[in-house]
Amino acid sequence: MIDFKNGMVFKLAATDPAAIAPDVAELLIEGEQILSCFKAARDFVVFTNKRLVAVNVQGITGRKRDYTSLPYSKVQAFSIETAGSFDLDSELEIWFSGLGLARLEFRGDVDIRQIGRLLAHHIL
């Protein structure tokens, strides 16, 4: 789902955290809370108060899943790009220490500034 060598891009739309919570509940540690969730066709990304969790749903049945945990403590920098008149999607780029660049593309109706504030709150 997140390709650190190629900066893979996929479009994400906001989704209800209650719909995603059962899929990541067993991964969360004590005191960790889901703050925002965004979903593509099958894959999804969860922002918690401690990390970003990217879930890649694999196979025909979707039972096989790859969970990538990216702690905010490893973020060196991030960049947001808002949607425009012709380019209706917004983008988030995050540079992780020792891993590289992760690039996420969101549908135009997602408030990318809110995601930037969320990251800034937990990183700075």
N, C-alpha and C positions, 0 to 999 in steps of 0.2 A: 504494500500500500504506500508506504513512504520510502522512496528510493533515494538514498543519500548521495549516490553518485550522479544521478540524472535529474534530481529535483522534480520528481513526478508530480503531475498536476491532475486533480480531479475536482469536480464541482460538488460542493456541499451545501445543504439546505438545513436551516434550523429545524430541530425536532424536539419533541417532548422528552425531557429527562426521565420521566416515569416509564416511558416505553423502552428506554435503553438501560436503565438501572439494573434489571435482572441479569443482563449480559455481562456486566462488569462488577457486580456486587461482591463477588468472591475475591476480586483482585484488590479491593480497597482496604486500606489499613485503618486502624482506629483513628477517628477524628477526621478522616478524609471525606470530603463531600463533593458531589457532582455539582458543577456550577453551570455548565453549558454543554449541549450536545448538538452535533451536526452530522447529517447522514447523506451519503451518496446513494447509488442504487442499492447496494448491499453493505458496503463498508461504512464505517462511521468513526467519528473522532469525539472524544470526551475530554473536556477541560475540567479538572478537579481543582481543589485549593492547593494541591501539591505537585501535580504533573499533568501532562497531556498523554492520553491513552489512545492509540490508533488501532482500530480493529479491522483486519482484513478477512472478510468472509470468503472461504475457499470451497471449491467443489460444487457439484450439481446440487447437493442437498443443503449445503451451507452449514453443515455440522462441524466441519473443520474450520478453525479460526486461528489467526495469528494475532497476538496481542503485543503491541510495541509500547513500552512504557518509557516516556521521555520526561525526566524530572526537570522542573523549572530551574533547579540549581545548576544545570548543565547548559543553560541558555547563555550565549555570549552576546547576542544581538537579535533584534527582530525588526521587520519592516512590514508596514501595511500599505496597501494601495486601494483607494476607494473606487467604486464603480463610476463610470462616466456616462456621457450621452450616447456614445456608440459602443463602448466596451462596457457591457452591463454587469460584468462580474468584478468582484473584489478579490484581492490576494493577500495572503499572509506568508511571509518568509521568515523562518526561524533558523538561526545558526546555533548548532549544538556543539559544545566542546568535545573534540575527539570523534565526532560523528559526521559533521558537515551540515549541509543545508537541507531543510525540509520545506517544501513549498506546497501550500494548500490554496485551492481556488474555491471561492464561495459564490453562490448565486447573488445577484444584485440586491435582493431584499434583506440580506444579512447585514446587520450593523457592524461593520469591520472595526469601527472606532471603539465599540464596546469590547471587542475581543482584544484590541490593543491596550485598553485600560485594564482589562483582566490580567493580561500578561505583565504589564508594567507594575501592577499592584503586587504580584507575587515574585517578580524578578528583582525589582529595584529596592 
